[in-house]
Amino acid sequence: MIAANDVSLSFGERDLLKEVSFRIGPHDRIGLVGSNGAGKTTLLKILLGEQSPGSGSIARAKYVHVGYLPQEGIHLEGRTLYDEAESVFGDIRTMQQDLEQINLKLAGTGHETEEYAELLEMAGELQYALEASDAFVLKSRVEKVLTGLGFTERDFARATDEFSGGWQMRIALAKLLLQQPSLLLLDEPTNHLDLDSLQWLEEYLRSYQGAVMVVSHDRRFLDTMTTRTFELSLGKLTVYHGNYGFYLVEKEERKTHLRSAIENQQDQIKQTERFIERFRYKATKARQVQSRIKKLEKMEVLEAEDEEEEIHFRFPPAPSPGRSVMELRGIRKSYGALKVFEGVDFDIDRGDRIAFVGVNGAGKSTLSRIIAGVEPHDGGDRKPGHNVAVSYFAQHQADELDPRKEVLQTLDEVAEGEIRKKLRTLLGAFLFRGDDVFKKVGVLSGGEKSRLALAKMLLRPSNLLVLDEPTNHLDLRSKGVLQEALKGFEGGYVIVSHDRDFLDPVVNKVVEFRRGRIRVFPGNVSDYIDRVKREAAAAAARPAESAKGQSPAKDRKRQEAEQRQRRYAATKPLQEKIEKAEREIARHEARKAGIEALLADPALYHDGEKSKRTQEEYREVKKLLEDGYWRWDQLTRELEKIRKEAGE
């Protein structure tokens, strides 16, 4: 369908692409990967025809139509959302209007005339063409794609210029999907999607009739929908016949085989050189020596592939907080007539690593700002715990950087201790390499400023991180650096993100935002998705069972019984844990009372060693008792919350 032949492109002295060759078939699902600046977007533009290669060529079949979604820069106006989406079917709309005009003429033309026969024939041809193009299901197609990408029916009549940048990108993506080009080129399509829309897009692209090439830093998305991986690194393109997970394994195996081949070849070269050196001046070995010399001259010496430097980053030591890091009680928040929250209760405890998920506009960023203390709330209480130090990151903080300062200087001003010696390494992790660190902030792109703002925030000692979409401008390698750093972080954090692969290894709670309410799920994002799917399946099964002839009263009783059973199943483990905690508290209280009686006896203090042991035991039991009270309090709160949600 499309073939690239020895495509090369240079910018100044830098070779961005070096003799790159590949083929794209009609149904390929290709992930294009590589670090930021490797040339991925440039390659997409060459395939689209917007950028000419320095040398080489792109061969494309005549029937091939290419559609392209850029990372940013889309702004649509002048139509409603629905009309903008439907505008991709301009030819079909023209045919429909022509058919309407012909039908009007037919109504006023005599059946016996030659004109009537001609109009009837034209109407038949248009009808056939419209049927062939599925014109009669256009409305349902448009609605399916728009709702799949997160728009509501109320949005259909809104003007496109009312939508923010992220939603503008969704409109552009919807139009591309409706056009159904032969090859879809998608540059970071997941950046502006929430979890529900992302899952819908994955399913849609799996059954897409054309080919897809996608640039994404969402590993789970790449693993789910790609079957080939093109890696761009240091100007070279390498093809792997599998998804991203396959690519990682295969790449490591190729490195291992190459290292082994290099070692074997070097051994062979040394043996040959020793033979030549030993017998160089022996007449009887002259022919053999010359043969080996020629063999060495012709040998293509294997070399290890150039590799990008491994980068690691550790957070500054976090000050130790109390057990309760943050309490939110009865939080209310509105923007004018738009009510975001009404009476939200939420706790963050020491050790919590939380993901905020939900559709865009559900309040994730709003609550994260309230937690961080940068957004006022209209009612309720926000209570930080003992010794809590919060660090907050959101994309808009990039605008607060001083444009007159250099990149390195920006970090140096906030860094403390040993990390100051490793600032250039840290900047490398966030894609500032070489002389980039001496650039003025004012000349950086929006993505570069966001990465710098994130790096700056991470240098501040804190024990609660609040990160709003921290990975949007990071490549896969940089996300890995941040992910590993979070695993070793001593404090807790709240992350607003839809990147499942990034979140899964680093979170232990998921908070779902939906219709002004929040629900807390233990586990990671994959656990949450599985739970929601099971809930949806159970909800779908209940009406089906009800329709089997059961009376409404019986069905209601059955549903109430099921609800009681679910409530019992949800609360029973907590009840057991509470009872266990109460037994432990009683045991510790009895032990404490016994030790206090010993301490009250003056005779104890005649034996210094025994007195010391008894006081240490007393301190230990007091700590155990304190932990027991705290544990009991947390369990009873959780039980009350479940009962409240169940309407008890």
N, C-alpha and C positions, 0 to 999 in steps of 0.2 A: 504493500500500500504506500509506504513512505520509506525511503532509504537515504541515509547520510553517508557520504563517501569522502573520507579524508578531510573532514571539516576542521579548519584551523582558524583561530582568531586571536589577535594580540592587541593589547592596549599599552602603548609605550614599549617598555622592555619586558613586560609581563606577558607570558603565553597563557591565555585563559583556556583555550582549547588547542590541543595538539593532535592533528590527524585523527579526529574522532570519526568512527564508522559504526553504524548499527542499522537495523531494519525494524519497522513497526508493522505488524500484521493487523488484519481487520478486526480481530477480537482481543487484542493484547490488553493486559492490565499491568502497566509498568509503573514502578516507583522510582523516581529520579532522586537520588540522595547524594549528599556531600555537604561539607561545611559551608557556612555563609561566606559568599564571595567566591565560591568554587566555579561559578558560571552556569548554574542551573537555570536561572531566569533568562539569561542570555541565550542558552540553547533553545529554550521554549520559543523565544522571539524569532530565532533563526528558522525553526520549524514552521512558525506562523507566517514567515515572510516579511516581518517587520524589521529584521536585522539581517544584513548580508554578511556571510562569512568572509574572512580574509582570503582563504583559498579553500578548495574542495567544493562540493555541490550537494544539493538536496534534490532528489528525484521523487516526484509525487504523481500518482495516477490522476487522470483527468477528473474522475468522479469524486475525488476526495475533497471533502469540505472540513476545514479545521476550525474549531471553536476554542476560545482562550479566555480564562478567568485570571486577571492579574491579582496581585496581592492587595493592592489598594488603588485609590485614585478614581473610583467610580462615583459619579453623581448624576442622577436622573431627575428630570422635572418635566412638567407640562402635561402629565397624564395621571390618572388614578393608578393605583397599584395593579388592579385587574387589567385595565386597558394597556398598561405598559407590558405586562406579561403576555397578553394576547397579541401584542403588536408583532411578535415573531411570526405570526401566521398571516402576514399581510396579503400574500397571494390568495390564500383561502378566503379571507374576508372580501377581497375584490370579487372572487368568483361567486360568493354568496350574494353580494350586492347586485352583480350582473344577472344572476338567476331571478332575484326579486323583480328587477326591471322587466325581464322577459315575461315573467308570469303576469305582470300588470298589463303588458302589451297583448298577451294572449287573451286576457279577459275582454279586451275591446276589439278583437279581430275575428272576422267571420271564419267559421270552420272550413269553408270550402275554398278559401283563398290560398294562393301560392305562398303568401307571406306567413300565414298561419303554420303551414307545413315547415317552412324554414325556421320559424321561431321554436316550433316543437322539437325539431332536430337539435337546435342549439341548446335548448333546455335539457334535453336528454344527455348531451355530451357533458354539460356542466354538472349535471346530477351524478353522472358516472365518475367524473374527476373528483367531486367532493366525497363520494363514497370511498374511492380509492385512497384518499388522503385522511380518512377518519374524521372528516370535518364535523360530523354530527356528534362526536364525543369530545370536541375541543373544550367545552366548558368544564366537563368533569376532569379532563387532563390538567387544565390550568389550575383548578381548585385543588386537585390532588397534590401537585407540586408545591403550590404556595403554602398549603396547610402543613405539608411534610416538612417544609423549611421553617415552620414556626409562626407563620402569619395566621391571624384569625379572620373569620368572615367579616368582622367589623372593620378590619384593615383594608378590605378589597376596594372600598370606595374612597379611601384616603389618598391625597395627592402624594406622589413619590417624594417630593422635596420635603415632606414632613418627617421622613425617616432618617435616622442617624447613619453615620458611615458604615457601621457593621451591618445594619439592615439594608443599606444600599447594595452592599456586596451580595447579600442574600437574593435581592431582586435580580441582580446580574446573573447569579448562578441559576436561578429559576428560569430565566430566559434561555440560557445555554442548554439546560436540560430539556426544555420544550422544543428547542430547535433540532436536537438530536443530530449533531454533526458527526461525520465519519470518525473524527479524532477529537476527543476532549482533552485540552491541555489545562490542567488546574494547578495554579500556583498558590499553595497554602489555603485550600478551600475550607479547612476546619477552624481557622483562626477566629471566625466570627459566628460559629455555631455553638449552641448549647448541646447538652448530652442527648436530649431527645431527637433534635434535628440531625445530629451527627449519626446516630444509629439509623435514622431513616435514610440518610444519604448513602450509607454503606449498603443497605439493602437495595436501594435504587440502582446504584452503580454495578452491583453484582449481576443484575439482569439487563444491563444496558447493552444495546445491540452493536454499538460501535466500539472503537478502541479508546482506551483512557491512559493518559500519562499524567501522573500526579507528583507534584513536589509537596512534601509534607514533613513536619517534624513530629507528627503523632505516630509513634511506632505501632500502636494497636490498630490504627486506621490502615496503615500500610500492610500490616500482617493480615488483616481481614480481607482486603480487596485486591491486592496485587499478586501476580503470579511470576513476574520478572522484575529484577532490580538492576537499574543502571547506576553505577557509582561514578561520580565525577570527583577526581582528586588530583591536584597538582597538574591539571591540564589533560589528564588521561581519562578515558571512559572505559570501564570494565563491566561486562555483562554477566549477571548471575541469573540462573534459571530457577528462581524461586522467590518467595516473599522476603520481607526484611529479616525475619528470624533466620531463614535459610541463608541469606546473604552473610549474616554475621558469622555463622558456623563455617560456611564454605570459605569465607575470606581467611579465617584463622587457619583452616586446613591448607589452603594454598600457600600461606606464609610458611607453615611448618614444612611442606614439601619443598618449597623453594630454598629454605634454610638448609635442609638435608641435601638437596642437589648441589648447593654452593659448597658445602663441606666436602662432599664426595669429589667435586670437580677440583677443589683446592688440593685435596690429597693426591689426586691424579696428576695435577700440574707439578707438585713437589717431587713426586716419584720420577716423573719424566725429566725434570730439571736435574735431579740427582744422577740419573742415568747419563744425561748429556755431559754433565760436569766430570763424571767418573771416566767416561770412555771417549771424551772429545779428541784426545791425541793418540788413540789406538787405531792403527790402520785397519785392523780386522773388523772394527766396529763402525767404521766411517759411514757406511750406507745406513745402518740403523740409527746412528746419531743424526744424520741429515734428515731421515724420515721423521724422527721425533721433533726436530726443530721446525720442520714444515707443519707438522700436526699442531704444535703450539701456536704458530703464526696464524693458522686458519681457525683455531678454536674461538668460539664466541663465548667470552667470559661472562658467566652469570653474575648479576649484581642484586643485592637486596633492594627491595622497593623503598623509595623514599616514604617515610611515615611522618605524620603530624605528631608533634610532641605530646606526651601524656601530661595532663594537667590535673592537679588535685587542690582542693580548697577546704579549709576547716574554719568554722565560725569561731569568733573570739569566745573565751569561756563565758558561760551564761551565769549571772547571779542567781542563787538558789531562791525560788519563790516559796510561798506557803502551799498547803495542799489545794486550796481553792484559789485559782488564778483569776477568774472573772465570774461575777454573777450578774445576770440581767433579769430583772423582774418587772413584768407588766409593761414592756417597752412598746410605746406607740410612736408611729411616724407617718406623716402625710406630707405630700407635696401639693398644696392647694386642695382641690377636690379629690385628688388621687390618694386613697388610703393604702399605704404599703404594709404596715403592721398595726395590729390592735391587740395589746396584751400578750406579747411574746415573752416567754420565760426560757432562759438558756444558761447553762453552766459550762465553764471551761475549768477542768481540773488539771492538776499537775500530771504531766505525761500524756495529755490529750494531743493527738495529731489529727486535725479535723479537715475534711474536704467539704466545701459548700457547693452543692450542685442544684440544678433546676433551670427552667427556661429563662431566657434573657428577660429582664424586667421584673423578675419575681422578688427582688430585694436582696440578692446575695451581696452585691457590692455595698448597698446601703447598710446592712447589718455589720459588714466587716468594718466600715468606716466608724460606726457607732462603737464597736468593740475597741477600735484603735484610738477612739477619743477625738477624731477629727471631724465628726458629724454630730451635731446636736440632735437629741431625740425630743419628741413632743411631750412625753410622759413616761412614767416608770423610773426604775433605778438601775444605774450602771455602777457596780461595786468592784473595783479592782482588788485583788487579794494582796497579801503582805509581800512587799519587796518586788512587785511586778514591774518589769521594764518592757514597754511595748515598742517594737519597730514595725513600721507600716510601709508597704509599697503598693503603688498603683501607677498606671501608665501616665496619668497627668503630672506626676511628680517630675517627669523629664523636663517639663516647662519651667520648673523652679530652679534648675541648674544655672549657675552663673556663666553666661556665654563667653565672657572674657577670659576665663581660666582654661588651662590645658587639661586634657583628660587625666593624666597622671597627677597633676596638682589637685584636682578635684577629690581624688581618693586620699592623697597624702594628708590633706587637712583634717580628715576625720579618723584616719587609722591610728591605732595605738599599739605599742609593744612590738613583739616580734613580727607581726604581720606586715609592718612597714617595709621590711626587707624583701617581701614577696609580692609587692603590689603589681609589678609587671607580669608576674605569673598569674595573679588573679585576673588582671585585665586580659591576658591571653585566653583565660577560661571564658570570658565574656566577649571574645572575638575582636579585641584590640591588640594588634600584633605589630611588632617593629616600630616604625615611626608614627603609627597611629596614636600612640600614647602621648605624643606631643601636639596633636591637633587641638585647636581651640574648640570648645564645646559649641560655640555658635555655628560652626561649619558642619556639624554632625547631622546625619539624617534622623528622622523620628525614631526609627528602630534602634539606632546607635545610642541616642540619648536615653531611651528606655533601659537599655542594657547597662549604661553607666549609672543611672539612678538606682537600679537594682543592686549593682555591685557596691555602691556607696552605702545603701541601707544595710547590707549584710555585714559591713564592717563595724557597726555600732553594737556594743555589748548589750544583749537583751535576753529575756527568757520567754517572750511571747512574740512570735512573728505573725504579722497579718499580711498576706501576700495576695493581691488581686491580679489574676492572670499573669503570673511572673514569667511564663514560658513563651508568650506570644512572639517574641522577637529572638528567641534562642534556637540554635540548630540542635540536632539530635545529640551531638557531642557535648555541647554546652549544657543541655538539659541533664545529661548524665552526670556532669560535674556538680551541678546544683543538687541533683537527686542524692548523690553520694554524700554531699555535705550535710543535707537535711537528715540523712540516716544517722549521722554522728552528732547531730545537734543535741545539746543537753537540755534545752527548754522545750516548749510546746509551740504549736502553730495552727493557724487557720489559713487554708488556701482556697481561693476561689478559682476554679479551673474546670475544664471539661476533658483534660488530657488524661485518659484512664491509665495509660502505661506509665506516665510520670507519677500519678497519684498512688496507684495500687501498692507499691513497695514502701511508701512513706506515711500512709495514713492508717489510723485505727478506728476512726469514726467518720460517718458520712451524715451530713445534715441536708435534707431535701427541702427545697423551698417551692411551695405550690399554693396558689390562691391565698396569699397572705398568712399562711401557716407554715410551721416548720415541723419536720419529723426527724428524729435522730435514730440512726441505724448503726449497730456495732459492725466492725469489719471494714474492708476496703470498698472501692467503687464497684468492683466485679461482684462482690457479695451483695451490695445494694441492688445492682441491676437484676441479679438472679431473684432476689426477694420481691422486687417490683413485678417481674414477669410472673412469678408464682401467684402474687395477689391478683394480677390482671386475669390470669387463667381461671382462678377460683371465682372471680366476679363474673366472668363470662359463662362459667358452668352453672351458676345459680339460677339465672333466668331460664336456661335450657331445661334444668331439672324441674323448675316450676311449671313449665309448659307441658309436662308429661301427663297432665290430667289431675294434678293435686289441687285441692280446693285452696282458695286464698288463705283461709284460717289455718289449715294444716301447714301450708307453705310458710306462713308467718311464724307459727310455732317452731317449725323446723329451723328457720333462719335464726330465731331467738336462741334455740338450743345450740346451734352451731356457734353463735356469737358468744354464748356462755362458755362453750368448750374452748374457743380460741382465747377468751379472756383468762380462763383457768390455766390453759397451757402457757400463756404469757406471764401470768403472775405466780404460778406455782414455784418455778425455780427461784424467783426473788423471795417468796415467802420462806422457802427452805434456807436461803442464804441469810435472811434476817433472823430466823430462829437460831441458826448456827452462831451468828454474830452475837445474839443475846446470851447464848450459853457461854461463849468465850468471855464476854464482858462480866458475867456473873462469876466465872472462875477467877478472872483477874482481880475482881473486886474483893473476893474472899481472900485471895493471896495477899492483896495489898493490906487488908485489915489485919491479917496475921503478922505481917512484917511490921506494921505500925505498932502492934502490941509489943513486939520484940524491941523496937526502937525506944519505946516508952520505959523499958526496964533498965535502970542504971547499971545493973550487973553486966549488961552487954559490953559496956565500954571499958571493962577491965581487960578484955581480950581485944587488942587493937586490930589483929588480923580478921577476927570474926566480925568485928564492928564494921570494918571497911567492906567486907564481902556483903554484909547485910544491907549497907547503904547503896552499894552498887546494884544489888538485887532490887531494892526499892525504886531506884531510878529506872531500872529496866521495866518493872511492872507498870510504873506510871506511864512510860512511853507506850507500852503495849495497850494499856487501857485507853490512852488518848487516841491511838490508831483505831482501836475497836469502836469507840464512840463516833469517830469520823466516818468509818466504814458503815456503821449502822445508819447514820444520818443520810449518807449517799444512797443506800439501798432503799430506805423508806421514801425518800424524795422520788426515786425512780418508780417505785410502786404507786405512789400517789399520782404521778404523771400518767402512767398507763391507765389507772382507774378513771382519771379525769377525761382522757381521750375516749375511753369506752363509754363515757356518760354515766358512770356510777355516782 
